[in-house]
Amino acid sequence: MSTLRQFFTVLLLSFSLLGLAACSVTSGQKSPGEFVDDSLITTQVKAAFVRDSEIRAFEINVETYKGVVQLSGFVSSSSSASRAVAIARQVNGVKAVRNDMQIR
């Protein structure tokens, strides 16, 4: 009975360590907290675009990675692109803004 108990103890410990290893963050990946922060930033930037009458919010794609916001898509003028960048920079938590928008 003692051997069987040791076997199950080792088995349980092995599964526990495997579970911890699966949940760990490796280099280059976001932690769960960073994922939530980035999602919140993306949502706030999109909401700010919707509130602005000069920006066509649904033409601009917003992605955030570790606080860096990337704007892509098509805009009607360079002033619209500049305005979108300025609005994104004003959102709390934004570290930088990459402008990959194109003018059509």
Helices and strands as residue ranges (DSSP letters): H 2-23, H 32-51, G 57-59, E 60-65, E 68-75, H 78-89, E 96-103
